[in-house]
């Protein structure tokens, strides 16, 4: 499974303006060329992941517009499975797969979602989602071998923590947002020592009038036997 984290960020690494605000606000600063770049990546992958907070706040479609490829399968991790009933991911025909945990009390919700055409739920883990297991199921059962991770900060941390990110592509806007509670590219608990940190190598850059596109690939350190 190849996983690419893709996001729009400010100079100081923020992806939203104000706690609880939509990440779509930064999209207002992107040009059509910038949007085509994002959808071009979507059209090249098998699946796209966003967190449930993004679904609740933005109600995205997560499809590939501009005729730049086929729509990726939408993959939504959620321990609570509290999915808004009017969400686009539930009401349209594009395939959506939810990932949840075995101890979830929402068996009835899961059963209802499974009855909707093109909607599936996979259970991986008891108290926390086991993404390694989930990705194996996505590959073997659903033929998904490449994923675009579009955040937000909490789900980004979950996959960073489990060492599942292969590359990072950030579209950096020349703005400063600030704010200690504003969502960053990666939130969560964070690493507390240098031995644990996730290491990447700079792999490319493109300077445009509106944004700078920065690319990084995962450093796989050799283990000493």
N, C-alpha and C positions, 0 to 999 in steps of 0.2 A: 504494500500500500504506500503510495506517495502522497504526502500531505503538505500542502502549501498554504501558509498563513498569508492572507492578503488583506491589507487595510489602508485606510486613509488616516493620516495622523498630522498633528501640528508639529512645530519644531520641538516642543517640549513633550511630545509623545502622547498627547491626549486625543481621544477619538469622539468625545462629546463635549458639549458646552453646558455644564450644570448637571448635578446629580439627577438621574432619572430622565434626562432629555434624550431625544432621538439622535442616533448617529447620522440620520439623514441630513441633519443641519449642515454637516461638512460637505455633503453632496451638492449643496447649492453653490459651492465655490468651484466645483469641477466643470470643465468644459465638455462639450459633446465628444471631443477627441478623448478626453480622460475617461468618460463613461464607456466609450467603445473599447478602450483598453481593458477595463474591468470585465465587460461582457465577453471580450475575446478570451480571457482566461476561463470564464465560466463555460464557454463553449468547448473547451479542450479537456475538461475534467468529467469524471463519471458522477461525482456527488458534490454537494455543497453543504457545509455545516454552519449553523448559527445557534446561539443559545436561546433559551426560552424568553429571557429578558428582551432580546431583540424582537422576537415575535410579538410580545405584548406591547412594546413601545412603538415599533415601526410598522407592524403588520405587512412585511415584505412579501413579494411574490417569488423572489429568488430565481427568476427565469432568465433566459438568455435572449435579449432583444437585439435589435440592429442586424438580424440575420447573420450572426457570427458563430453559429453552431447550434447543437441541440441542447435542450434544457437539461441541466444536471438533476439527478435525484436529490431531493431535499432531505437532509438528515438532521433531526432535531433531538438532542439529548435533553432529558428532563426527569428528575427524580420524582417530582410531584405530579406530573402529567396534567397540570392545570392549564389546558390549552383553551384559549378563547374560542367559543363556538363559531364566531364569525370570521375567524382567521382565514386569510387566503390559502394557507397551507392545508386547511381542511375543506374549503368550499370549492376549490378549483380542481381540475382533472390531473394536474401534474403529480407524479409519484412522490410520496413523502414517507419516510421511515422514521419512526420515533425510537429512541433508545432510552430505556428506563431500568429501574432496579426491582429485584424480586420482592423486597419488603414494602413496596409501594402499596398504600391502602386503596388505590384507585383501580381495582380490578374491573369494576363496572365501566369506567371510562375507557380502559384499554379495550374491552370487549366492544364497546360502541365504535371506537375508532377503527378496529379491525373489520367492521362491517361496511365501512365506506370504501368504495372502489379506489384502487391505487394507493391505499393507506395501510401501512404495516407497523407493527410494534415488535421490537426485539428486547428481551430482558437479559441484562448482563451485569451481574453483581447483586449483592444483597442490600448493602447499605450505601455503597458508592458505585458509580458506574465503572465497569472494567472496560476501558476503551480498547485495550489489546484484544480482548475476547470479542468485543463488538466489531472491530475492524476485520477480524478473521471471518466472522459471520457475513459481513457485508461483501467480502471477497468471494466466499464460497457459495453463498446462497443467492446473492443479488448481483454478482459479477461487477462489483465496484472496486476499481483498482487505483483510482486517483481521486483525491478530495481537495477542494478549495475551502479553507477555513476562513470565514469572514467575521469571527468574533461573536460577541464582545469580549471584554477583558477577562471575565471569569472563565468562560469556556476555553479561551486562549491559554490561560494558566493551566487548566486541567490537562491539556494535551502537551504543553511544555513540560509539566511536572512528570508526565508518564513517558517523556522522551519520544514523542511520536511526530514531531515536526521535522520535515526534511528541508524545507526552504521557507524563507520569509521574503515577501515583496511588500514594501511600504511605499505609498504615494504620499510624500511629505509636502504639505502645504506651507507656504512661508508666513505662518501666523503663530502667535503665542496665545494660549488659552489660560494656562495656570489653574490653580484650584486644587486643594488637596483631596477633595472628594470627587473630582471629575474622573470619569473612566479613562484609564490608560490603555495602551496597546495590550499589556498583560497586567492583570491585577492578581487576585488571589492572595495566598499567604506569602508567596515569594520564597526564594532560597535564603538561607541564613549563614552559609559558609562557602568559600571559594571552590571547595572540592565538589560541591553539588551543582554549581551553576551550569546552565545549558549554554554550550559554546557554538558559535557560528562563524563562518568565514565570509568576508565580503566578496561578492562574485560579479558585481556589475552596477552601473549607474547610468541613468539617462536624464539629462537636464532638459526640461521643457519650459515654455513661457510661464506656465501656471504651477507646475509641480516638479519635484525631483523624485524619480523612481529609483529606489535603492533595493538591491537584491543581496540576499545572504543564503548560504547553504550550510547545513549542519556539519559540524566537525565530529567525525567518528574516531575517537581516540583508541589506539591499539591497547588491548589489555595484556599485561605481562603475565605469562603462565607461571 
